[in-house]
């Protein structure tokens, strides 16, 4: 499988690139946003101490908080748009935003 590369351009606080013929913008989230979402998606069973993580909620919320599309300026997606998004597009957007938000600025330029 060939790994796709995306040419990210920094535009102010956003990184923009084209995915499947459409331009998208991605923003970095803050450390507090990451920790709050991780906490929100983690459930610890009080009696057993067993922890579970809600990956679908994490993935969906990460896209909601960090990816935008063009429509008279940059607009965030709605929950419905994320849930109804083509699976291939959703996976690509998730991979890009994950890399932007989980690697350093220097590594971001080499996606």
N, C-alpha and C positions, 0 to 999 in steps of 0.2 A: 504494500500500500504506500503510495506517494504522499508525503506530508505536505499539505498546502502551506504556502507562505503568504502573508498579508503585509503589504507595504503601508505601514502606519505613518501618518503625518500628524505632527503635533499642531493643533489649532487652539491656541489659548490653553485652557485647562483640559481640553479633550484630545483624544487620539482618534483620527478618522481613517477609514479604509473602505474598500469596496468588497462586498461579499455577495457572490452569485448575482453580480450586475447591479447591486443597489449599494448606495453609500450609507454607512452607519458611523455613529460617533460613540466612543466609549470613554467613561470617566473613571478615575481612580477613586475608590472608596476610602474612607478614613479608617484608622485602626479601631476606633470606637464603633463604627458601623459594622465592621467585620466581627468584632467580639459580640456585639448585641445580636447580630443575626445567628452566629454560632450558638449563643446561649438560647435564643428563641427556638432553635431547631433541635435542641438537645433536651431529652426528657429522662429524668432519673427516677426509677421506681423506688419509692421510699423504703419499702420493706426489704427488697433484695439488694438495692444499690445498683441494679443493672441499668445501664444507660443505653438509650437508643437515639439515633440521629435521623431526622426527617430530611433525607437527601433531596427529594422532589421539591419540598418547600424551599430549601436552601438554594437550589439551582434556579428556581423560578424567581425568587426574591433578588438574587444576585443580578439576573438580567433586568428586572424591574428597576433596580437602583443604579445600574451602570451603563445600560445601552439605550441609545436614542436613534431615531430615524428622522429624515428630513421631511417636513411638511410645514412650509412657511416658517422656517427655522428648525432647530432641533427639538424634537418632542419625545418624551419618554413613552414607552409602551404601557398599555393597560394590562391588567391581569388576563382579561379575555383575549387580547391580541397575543400574549405570550402562550396561553394555553391552546390557541387555535393556529399557532405558527407551524409552518412546514417543519417536519422533524429534522431534515438536513440543515435548514437554515438555523434552527434553534441550537443544534449541536455546534455548528460553526461559531455562532455568536457567543455561546457559552465558553467554548475553548479559548476564544480571543480574550474575553473579559476575565476569564480565570487567569490567563497568563499575564495580562496587564496588571491585575490586582495581586498576583502572588509572586511576582519577580521584580527585580530592581529596574530602575529607569534605563540603565545601560542595556540590560538583557532585553527589555521591551523593544528596543530598536532592531533586534535580531529575530523577530518572530518569523 
